[in-house]
Amino acid sequence: MIDLHAHILPNLDDGPRSWEESLEMCRMAFDDGIRTIVATPHTLNGVYNNNAAVIKQQAKHLQKLLEKNNIAVNILPGSDVRVYPTLTSLIENGEALTINDNRRYIILELPDLFPMPAIKKLMLSLTDKGITPIISHPERISQIQQDSSVIYDFIKEGALTQVTAMSITGEFGKGVKGFVEKMLKYDMVHIISTDCHNIVSRPPILSIAVELASRIVGKEKALSMVTSTPQAIIEGQKV
């Protein structure tokens, strides 16, 4: 499996606090069947502003540590980017990192409340440059929970969606679980990721969520959300 959204690099955001914790998270991921992790620290959210160079450097260092410790997990660079008016130019000048640095896909984090026209304008500016936005954990955003047509409109505009494994398993509450099940039922989910932050409360576990999702969408489609679809994104191919 591939984990497309993971806070796995230490001391860049609210993820792991040491390289040792990062390694332990990678061991957990490997034991769960995950073989590729895209490291996606928060950026441009007013608290964390990790630029592309720092993320890529840390991802390479973690890869070397994994090889040294015989943990067969591949680490790729990415970022969890809060929506930002000049995001397109920030991508072009290397301040905001796309998935695997291929300038084809980027994970976008929306605030709980947002102006639809401004977000649609931002998405249009990205798609005009050939960059597909992936909406991060829409099932946990209150404005979308209140009106599911919002996420439907984003998908119509060409965006993809990535839901959190723990939303499917119920750790974010019954309301979120019910909403993500609705999204799955109505074909509004493209990717399942861990959005892991640590070993205990936000671990890098995908398998349980995939099993639960398969009961709604079927095994083949649920597996595609953690295999073929994220693989195509990593390679910069059309989904």
SEFI-563251 format. One record per residue: x, y, z of N, C-alpha, C in turn. Coordinates in Angstrom, 2 decimals, padded with zeros to 5 digits, m for minus. Example, Ala and Ser with C-alpha at 12.3 -4.5 7.8 and 13.67 -1.06 7.14 Angstrom:
<nodes>
> 013.19,m005.69,007.80,012.30,m004.50,007.80,013.20,m003.30,007.80
> 012.85,m002.25,007.08,013.67,m001.06,007.14,012.90,000.03,007.87
</nodes>
This chain:
<nodes>
> 000.83,m001.20,000.00,000.00,000.00,000.00,000.87,001.26,000.00
> 000.26,002.35,m000.40,000.92,003.66,m000.45,000.17,004.63,000.45
> 000.91,005.31,001.31,000.33,006.34,002.18,000.69,007.70,001.60
> m000.30,008.36,001.01,m000.03,009.60,000.27,000.04,010.83,001.16
> m000.41,010.71,002.42,m000.46,011.86,003.32,m000.01,011.40,004.70
> 001.20,011.79,005.09,001.77,011.34,006.37,002.69,012.39,006.94
> 002.49,012.71,008.20,003.38,013.62,008.92,004.43,012.74,009.60
> 005.47,012.44,008.86,006.43,011.41,009.24,007.82,011.98,009.52
> 008.04,013.25,009.14,009.35,013.88,009.35,009.38,014.60,010.68
> 010.45,014.47,011.44,010.48,015.02,012.80,010.73,016.53,012.86
> 010.06,017.16,013.83,010.33,018.56,014.20,010.09,019.57,013.08
> 009.21,019.21,012.13,008.83,020.17,011.11,007.43,020.72,011.37
> 006.62,019.94,012.07,005.27,020.38,012.39,004.81,019.67,013.67
> 003.55,019.30,013.75,003.04,018.63,014.94,003.11,017.10,014.82
> 004.03,016.63,014.00,004.27,015.21,013.83,005.29,014.69,014.82
> 006.09,013.69,014.45,007.06,013.09,015.38,008.08,014.09,015.90
> 008.58,013.81,017.11,009.51,014.73,017.76,010.96,014.30,017.63
> 011.22,013.16,017.02,012.61,012.68,016.89,012.70,011.73,015.70
> 013.94,011.52,015.25,014.16,010.55,014.18,013.81,009.14,014.64
> 014.02,008.87,015.91,013.67,007.55,016.45,012.16,007.30,016.33
> 011.37,008.33,016.64,009.91,008.18,016.51,009.52,008.00,015.05
> 010.17,008.74,014.15,009.90,008.58,012.72,010.18,007.15,012.27
> 011.30,006.61,012.73,011.65,005.23,012.37,010.62,004.24,012.90
> 010.17,004.44,014.13,009.17,003.54,014.71,007.85,003.63,013.94
> 007.48,004.83,013.51,006.28,004.98,012.70,006.42,004.24,011.38
> 007.60,004.30,010.79,007.83,003.59,009.54,007.79,002.07,009.74
> 008.28,001.60,010.88,008.18,000.16,011.20,006.71,m000.25,011.30
> 005.92,000.56,011.98,004.48,000.28,012.10,003.82,000.25,010.73
> 004.17,001.21,009.89,003.61,001.27,008.55,003.97,000.02,007.75
> 005.23,m000.37,007.81,005.67,m001.57,007.10,004.90,m002.80,007.57
> 004.74,m002.94,008.88,004.02,m004.09,009.44,002.56,m004.10,008.99
> 002.02,m002.92,008.69,000.63,m002.83,008.23,000.49,m003.08,006.73
> 001.62,m003.19,006.03,001.57,m003.43,004.59,001.85,m002.22,003.73
> 002.26,m001.12,004.35,002.60,000.10,003.61,004.06,000.02,003.15
> 004.28,000.30,001.87,005.63,000.21,001.32,006.16,001.56,000.82
> 005.26,002.52,000.60,005.67,003.87,000.18,004.92,004.89,001.01
> 005.65,005.88,001.52,005.06,006.96,002.31,005.47,008.29,001.69
> 004.49,009.14,001.42,004.80,010.51,000.99,004.80,011.38,002.24
> 005.95,011.96,002.54,006.10,012.83,003.71,005.49,014.19,003.41
> 004.45,014.54,004.17,003.68,015.75,003.86,003.53,016.65,005.09
> 004.58,017.33,005.51,004.45,018.24,006.65,003.55,019.44,006.32
> 002.92,019.97,007.36,002.11,021.18,007.18,002.97,022.32,006.65
> 002.36,023.14,005.83,003.05,024.36,005.41,002.04,025.43,005.01
> 002.48,026.69,005.14,001.69,027.87,004.79,000.40,027.99,005.59
> 000.38,027.42,006.80,m000.84,027.50,007.60,m000.77,028.54,008.71
> 000.25,029.40,008.66,000.40,030.44,009.66,001.20,030.02,010.87
> 001.46,028.72,010.98,002.27,028.20,012.08,003.53,027.54,011.52
> 003.34,026.67,010.54,004.46,025.96,009.92,004.60,026.40,008.47
> 005.81,026.76,008.09,006.07,027.22,006.73,007.30,026.48,006.18
> 007.14,025.20,005.98,008.25,024.37,005.51,008.40,024.49,003.99
> 009.56,024.96,003.56,009.75,025.08,002.12,010.20,023.76,001.51
> 010.18,023.71,000.20,010.44,022.47,m000.53,011.83,021.91,m000.25
> 012.83,022.77,m000.18,014.21,022.31,000.00,014.38,021.56,001.32
> 013.80,022.10,002.39,013.90,021.47,003.71,013.21,020.12,003.73
> 012.01,020.05,003.16,011.25,018.80,003.13,012.01,017.73,002.35
> 012.54,018.09,001.19,013.26,017.11,000.38,014.52,016.62,001.08
> 015.22,017.54,001.75,016.43,017.17,002.48,016.11,016.18,003.60
> 015.06,016.47,004.37,014.68,015.59,005.46,014.18,014.24,004.95
> 013.43,014.24,003.86,012.94,012.98,003.30,014.10,012.08,002.89
> 015.13,012.66,002.31,016.31,011.89,001.91,017.03,011.33,003.13
> 017.11,012.13,004.18,017.78,011.67,005.40,017.01,010.51,006.03
> 015.68,010.61,006.08,014.89,009.52,006.63,015.05,008.27,005.79
> 015.14,008.42,004.48,015.34,007.25,003.61,016.65,006.55,003.94
> 017.69,007.31,004.18,018.99,006.72,004.53,018.91,005.98,005.86
> 018.20,006.56,006.83,018.04,005.91,008.13,017.25,004.60,007.99
> 016.24,004.60,007.15,015.45,003.40,006.93,016.31,002.29,006.32
> 017.12,002.66,005.35,018.00,001.67,004.72,019.01,001.12,005.73
> 019.54,002.01,006.57,020.49,001.59,007.59,019.85,000.64,008.60
> 018.56,000.82,008.87,017.86,m000.01,009.84,017.04,m001.14,009.20
> 017.28,m001.36,007.91,016.62,m002.46,007.19,015.09,m002.40,007.26
> 014.55,m001.20,007.11,013.11,m001.02,007.04,012.77,m000.69,005.58
> 012.09,m001.61,004.92,011.88,m001.50,003.47,010.68,m000.62,003.12
> 010.78,000.65,003.46,009.75,001.63,003.13,010.40,002.74,002.32
> 009.74,003.14,001.25,010.25,004.21,000.38,009.62,005.54,000.79
> 010.44,006.55,001.00,009.97,007.88,001.41,010.07,008.85,000.23
> 008.97,009.54,m000.04,008.94,010.55,m001.09,008.52,011.89,m000.51
> 008.95,012.99,m001.12,008.61,014.31,m000.58,007.24,014.82,m001.03
> 006.62,015.59,m000.17,005.36,016.25,m000.48,005.07,017.28,000.59
> 003.86,017.78,000.64,003.49,018.73,001.69,001.98,018.79,001.83
> 001.54,019.21,002.99,000.13,019.40,003.31,m000.08,020.90,003.37
> m000.55,021.48,002.28,m000.50,022.93,002.08,m001.84,023.58,002.37
> m001.85,024.53,003.27,m003.06,025.32,003.52,m003.30,026.21,002.30
> m004.56,026.36,001.92,m004.89,027.20,000.76,m004.29,028.59,000.94
> m003.74,029.11,m000.14,m003.00,030.37,m000.08,m003.21,031.09,m001.40
> m003.50,032.41,m001.38,m003.86,033.13,m002.61,m002.82,033.01,m003.73
> m001.54,033.04,m003.38,m000.48,033.02,m004.41,000.17,031.65,m004.50
> m000.60,030.59,m004.22,m000.03,029.25,m004.17,000.61,028.83,m005.49
> m000.01,029.18,m006.59,000.54,028.77,m007.89,001.96,029.29,m008.09
> 002.18,030.56,m007.76,003.52,031.13,m007.91,004.49,030.53,m006.89
> 003.99,030.19,m005.70,004.85,029.57,m004.69,005.31,028.19,m005.14
> 004.46,027.47,m005.85,004.86,026.18,m006.42,005.93,026.39,m007.48
> 005.72,027.37,m008.32,006.64,027.62,m009.42,008.03,028.02,m008.94
> 008.10,028.77,m007.82,009.42,029.19,m007.34,010.00,028.27,m006.28
> 009.31,027.14,m006.02,009.89,026.10,m005.16,009.61,026.26,m003.68
> 008.73,027.19,m003.32,008.43,027.38,m001.89,007.37,026.41,m001.39
> 006.48,025.97,m002.26,005.44,024.99,m001.91,005.67,023.73,m002.72
> 005.64,022.59,m002.06,006.04,021.33,m002.68,004.84,020.50,m003.10
> 004.85,020.07,m004.35,003.84,019.14,m004.84,004.24,017.71,m004.48
> 003.35,016.77,m004.70,003.64,015.37,m004.38,004.75,014.85,m005.26
> 005.77,014.31,m004.62,006.95,013.78,m005.31,007.63,014.84,m006.18
> 007.37,016.11,m005.87,007.99,017.23,m006.58,007.78,017.15,m008.09
> 006.62,016.59,m008.50,006.40,016.45,m009.94,005.52,017.55,m010.55
> 005.05,018.46,m009.70,004.24,019.60,m010.15,003.00,019.15,m010.91
> 002.43,018.03,m010.50,001.20,017.53,m011.10,000.06,017.43,m010.09
> 000.39,017.17,m008.84,m000.63,017.03,m007.80,m000.16,017.70,m006.52
> m001.10,018.32,m005.80,m000.76,018.94,m004.53,m001.90,018.72,m003.53
> m001.53,018.42,m002.28,m002.52,018.25,m001.22,m002.88,019.61,m000.66
> m004.18,019.93,m000.68,m004.67,021.21,m000.19,m005.47,021.01,001.09
> m005.14,021.77,002.12,m005.88,021.73,003.36,m006.76,022.97,003.44
> m008.07,022.76,003.57,m009.01,023.86,003.68,m009.29,024.18,005.15
> m009.56,025.43,005.47,m010.01,025.76,006.83,m011.44,025.27,007.02
> m011.93,025.26,008.25,m013.29,024.79,008.53,m014.34,025.62,007.80
> m014.08,026.91,007.63,m014.98,027.78,006.88,m014.16,028.51,005.82
> m014.70,028.56,004.61,m013.93,029.15,003.51,m014.88,029.74,002.47
> m014.43,030.76,001.74,m015.24,031.36,000.68,m015.14,030.52,m000.60
> m016.24,029.95,m001.03,m016.22,029.08,m002.21,m015.64,029.75,m003.47
> m016.03,030.99,m003.80,m015.51,031.60,m005.03,m013.97,031.69,m005.02
> m013.40,032.05,m003.86,m011.94,032.19,m003.78,m011.26,030.83,m003.95
> m011.83,029.78,m003.35,m011.23,028.45,m003.46,m011.33,027.94,m004.89
> m012.48,028.16,m005.52,m012.63,027.73,m006.92,m011.66,028.48,m007.83
> m011.44,029.75,m007.54,m010.48,030.54,m008.33,m009.08,029.97,m008.17
> m008.70,029.62,m006.93,m007.39,029.03,m006.68,m007.25,027.70,m007.41
> m008.29,026.87,m007.34,m008.23,025.57,m008.02,m008.10,025.74,m009.53
> m008.79,026.72,m010.07,m008.69,026.98,m011.50,m007.28,027.40,m011.89
> m006.66,028.24,m011.05,m005.29,028.67,m011.35,m004.32,027.49,m011.32
> m004.59,026.52,m010.43,m003.75,025.33,m010.36,m003.96,024.44,m011.58
> m005.23,024.15,m011.89,m005.51,023.24,m013.01,m005.06,023.84,m014.33
> m005.11,025.17,m014.44,m004.60,025.83,m015.66,m003.11,025.56,m015.86
> m002.39,025.32,m014.74,m000.96,025.02,m014.80,m000.70,023.51,m014.84
> m001.76,022.73,m014.96,m001.60,021.28,m015.02,m001.42,020.63,m013.67
> m001.79,021.34,m012.59,m001.64,020.81,m011.23,m003.02,020.47,m010.67
> m003.22,019.23,m010.31,m004.50,018.79,m009.77,m004.51,018.92,m008.25
> m005.46,019.65,m007.69,m005.56,019.74,m006.23,m006.20,018.48,m005.65
> m005.65,018.02,m004.53,m006.22,016.91,m003.77,m006.72,017.49,m002.45
> m008.02,017.47,m002.24,m008.59,018.04,m001.03,m008.33,017.09,000.14
> m007.65,017.60,001.14,m007.26,016.80,002.30,m008.40,016.69,003.31
> m008.68,015.50,003.75,m009.70,015.15,004.75,m010.95,016.04,004.71
> m011.65,016.09,003.58,m012.87,016.92,003.49,m013.95,016.49,004.48
> m013.93,015.20,004.85,m014.94,014.69,005.78,m014.82,015.28,007.17
> m013.69,015.94,007.46,m013.47,016.52,008.77,m013.61,018.05,008.75
> m014.09,018.61,007.66,m014.24,020.05,007.51,m015.72,020.41,007.69
> m016.01,021.26,008.66,m017.39,021.51,009.05,m018.26,022.06,007.92
> m017.71,022.95,007.11,m018.51,023.53,006.03,m018.94,022.47,005.02
> m018.07,021.50,004.77,m018.40,020.42,003.85,m019.37,019.44,004.50
> m019.20,019.18,005.79,m020.13,018.30,006.50,m021.56,018.86,006.44
> m021.67,020.17,006.51,m022.99,020.81,006.51,m023.62,020.81,005.12
> m022.79,020.73,004.08,m023.31,020.77,002.70,m022.40,019.94,001.81
> m022.76,018.68,001.60,m021.90,017.77,000.83,m021.81,018.15,m000.64
> m022.71,019.03,m001.11,m022.62,019.46,m002.51,m021.33,020.25,m002.76
> m020.74,020.79,m001.68,m019.48,021.53,m001.82,m018.39,020.62,m002.38
> m018.23,019.45,m001.78,m017.17,018.55,m002.25,m017.51,018.01,m003.63
> m018.80,017.81,m003.90,m019.23,017.38,m005.24,m018.81,018.43,m006.28
> m019.01,019.70,m005.95,m018.62,020.78,m006.87,m017.10,020.80,m007.10
> m016.32,020.57,m006.03,m014.87,020.54,m006.19,m014.45,019.41,m007.14
> m015.08,018.26,m006.98,m014.74,017.12,m007.85,m015.11,017.44,m009.29
> m016.27,018.07,m009.50,m016.68,018.48,m010.84,m015.66,019.41,m011.47
> m015.02,020.24,m010.62,m014.01,021.19,m011.12,m012.67,020.51,m011.38
> m012.56,019.23,m011.07,m011.33,018.49,m011.38,m010.48,018.10,m010.19
> m010.94,018.41,m008.96,m010.18,018.06,m007.77,m010.38,016.58,m007.42
> m009.42,016.04,m006.69,m009.54,014.71,m006.10,m009.74,014.88,m004.60
> m010.17,013.81,m003.93,m010.34,013.88,m002.48,m009.53,012.78,m001.81
> m009.00,013.11,m000.64,m008.25,012.16,000.18,m008.85,012.16,001.58
> m009.37,011.01,002.00,m009.94,010.93,003.34,m008.97,010.23,004.28
> m009.19,010.43,005.58,m008.30,009.89,006.60,m008.79,008.51,007.04
> m007.84,007.58,007.17,m008.18,006.22,007.58,m008.95,006.21,008.90
> m008.53,007.02,009.86,m009.18,007.04,011.17,m010.59,007.62,011.12
> m010.92,008.36,010.07,m012.30,008.81,009.90,m013.20,007.61,009.59
> m012.68,006.71,008.77,m013.45,005.52,008.39,m013.60,004.57,009.57
> m012.57,004.47,010.40,m012.61,003.54,011.53,m013.33,004.13,012.75
> m013.67,005.41,012.71,m014.49,005.99,013.75,m013.78,006.77,014.83
> m012.44,006.88,014.74,m011.70,007.59,015.80,m011.95,009.09,015.84
> m012.51,009.65,014.77,m012.84,011.08,014.77,m014.30,011.32,015.11
> m015.00,010.27,015.55,m016.37,010.41,015.99,m017.40,009.87,015.00
> m018.62,009.65,015.52,m019.68,009.05,014.71,m020.10,009.94,013.55
> m020.11,011.27,013.79,m020.52,012.18,012.74,m019.60,012.12,011.53
> m018.29,012.16,011.79,m017.30,012.08,010.72,m017.38,010.72,010.03
> m017.53,009.66,010.82,m017.63,008.31,010.25,m018.84,008.19,009.33
> m019.97,008.71,009.77,m021.16,008.67,008.93,m021.00,009.46,007.65
> m020.33,010.61,007.75,m020.15,011.45,006.56,m019.20,010.81,005.57
> m018.10,010.22,006.04,m017.16,009.61,005.11,m017.77,008.37,004.47
> m018.63,007.68,005.19,m019.33,006.54,004.59,m020.26,007.01,003.48
> m020.89,008.16,003.68,m021.72,008.76,002.64,m020.88,009.11,001.42
> m019.70,009.70,001.65,m018.81,010.04,000.55,m018.40,008.79,m000.24
> m018.08,007.73,000.49,m017.71,006.47,m000.17,m018.89,005.93,m001.00
> m020.06,005.93,m000.42,m021.24,005.40,m001.09,m021.53,006.13,m002.39
> m021.34,007.46,m002.38,m021.67,008.26,m003.55,m020.44,008.59,m004.41
> m019.38,007.78,m004.28,m018.23,007.85,m005.18,m017.52,009.20,m005.14
> m017.34,009.72,m003.92,m016.67,011.01,m003.75,m015.35,010.87,m003.00
> m014.77,009.67,m003.02,m013.46,009.42,m002.40,m012.53,008.81,m003.43
> m011.33,009.36,m003.54,m010.33,008.83,m004.46,m009.17,008.15,m003.75
> m008.81,008.66,m002.56,m007.61,008.20,m001.86,m007.91,008.05,m000.37
> m007.39,006.99,000.23,m007.40,006.85,001.69,m005.95,006.96,002.16
> m005.69,007.81,003.13,m004.35,007.98,003.68,m004.42,007.97,005.20
> m003.28,007.80,005.85,m003.30,007.76,007.32,m003.35,009.14,007.94
> m002.73,010.14,007.30,m002.56,011.46,007.94,m001.97,011.25,009.33
> m001.01,010.33,009.41,m000.42,009.98,010.71,000.44,011.13,011.24
> 000.51,011.20,012.58,001.31,012.21,013.25,002.23,011.62,014.31
> 001.87,010.43,014.82,002.65,009.84,015.90,002.37,008.34,015.99
> 002.86,007.72,017.05,002.73,006.28,017.21,001.42,005.89,017.87
> 000.93,006.72,018.79,m000.19,006.32,019.65,m001.54,006.82,019.14
> m001.74,008.14,019.10,m003.07,008.68,018.80,m003.34,008.86,017.31
> m002.29,008.98,016.49,m002.46,009.15,015.04,m001.45,008.25,014.32
> m001.61,006.92,014.40,m000.61,005.99,013.87,m000.73,005.78,012.36
> 000.34,005.27,011.73,000.34,005.02,010.29,m000.28,003.67,009.94
> m001.59,003.56,010.10,m002.31,002.31,009.85,m003.38,002.54,008.78
> m003.33,001.74,007.72,m004.30,001.84,006.63,m005.22,000.64,006.53
> m004.74,m000.53,006.90,m005.41,m001.79,006.56,m006.84,m001.89,007.09
> m007.08,m001.43,008.31,m008.41,m001.55,008.90,m009.41,m000.69,008.12
> m009.01,000.52,007.78,m009.89,001.42,007.02,m010.18,000.86,005.64
> m009.19,000.25,005.01,m009.40,m000.33,003.68,m010.41,m001.46,003.75
> m010.31,m002.27,004.79,m011.27,m003.37,004.98,m012.68,m002.83,005.17
> m012.84,m001.80,005.97,m014.17,m001.22,006.19,m014.70,m000.56,004.91
> m013.83,000.14,004.19,m014.25,000.78,002.94,m014.69,m000.26,001.91
> m014.02,m001.41,001.92,m014.35,m002.46,000.94,m015.78,m002.97,001.12
> m016.32,m002.87,002.32,m017.69,m003.29,002.57,m018.70,m002.35,001.93
> m018.24,m001.14,001.59,m019.11,m000.14,000.96,m018.89,m000.09,m000.55
> m017.62,m000.08,m000.97,m017.31,000.12,m002.40,m016.79,m001.13,m003.07
> m016.57,m002.20,m002.32,m015.98,m003.41,m002.89,m014.47,m003.44,m002.68
> m013.92,m004.63,m002.62,m012.51,m004.79,m002.30,m011.60,m004.15,m003.35
> m011.90,m004.37,m004.62,m011.03,m003.86,m005.69,m010.93,m002.34,m005.66
> m012.06,m001.67,m005.50,m012.05,m000.21,m005.50,m011.38,000.32,m004.24
> m011.65,m000.31,m003.09,m011.01,000.14,m001.85,m009.50,000.01,m001.94
> m009.02,m001.09,m002.49,m007.57,m001.28,m002.65,m006.98,m000.26,m003.60
> m007.72,000.12,m004.64,m007.19,001.10,m005.60,m006.92,002.44,m004.93
> m007.65,002.73,m003.84,m007.47,004.00,m003.13,m006.16,004.07,m002.36
> m005.52,002.92,m002.16,m004.23,002.89,m001.45,m003.14,002.25,m002.29
> m003.44,001.97,m003.57,m002.43,001.35,m004.45,m002.35,002.09,m005.79
> m003.20,001.73,m006.73,m003.04,002.23,m008.10,m003.28,003.73,m008.22
> m004.26,004.26,m007.50,m004.52,005.71,m007.60,m003.37,006.53,m007.03
> m002.93,006.28,m005.78,m001.76,007.04,m005.30,m000.50,006.79,m006.11
> m000.35,005.60,m006.68,000.81,005.33,m007.53,000.80,006.22,m008.76
> m000.36,006.35,m009.39,m000.48,007.23,m010.56,m000.17,008.67,m010.18
> m000.61,009.10,m009.01,m000.34,010.46,m008.54,001.14,010.68,m008.34
> 001.80,009.73,m007.71,003.24,009.82,m007.49,004.00,009.92,m008.81
> 003.51,009.19,m009.80,004.18,009.19,m011.12,003.76,010.38,m011.98
> 002.80,011.17,m011.50,002.35,012.31,m012.28,001.44,011.95,m013.42
> 000.82,010.76,m013.33,m000.07,010.31,m014.38,m001.50,010.77,m014.11
> m002.33,010.72,m015.13,m003.72,011.16,m015.01,m004.51,010.13,m014.22
> m005.30,010.60,m013.27,m006.21,009.73,m012.51,m007.60,009.87,m013.11
</nodes>
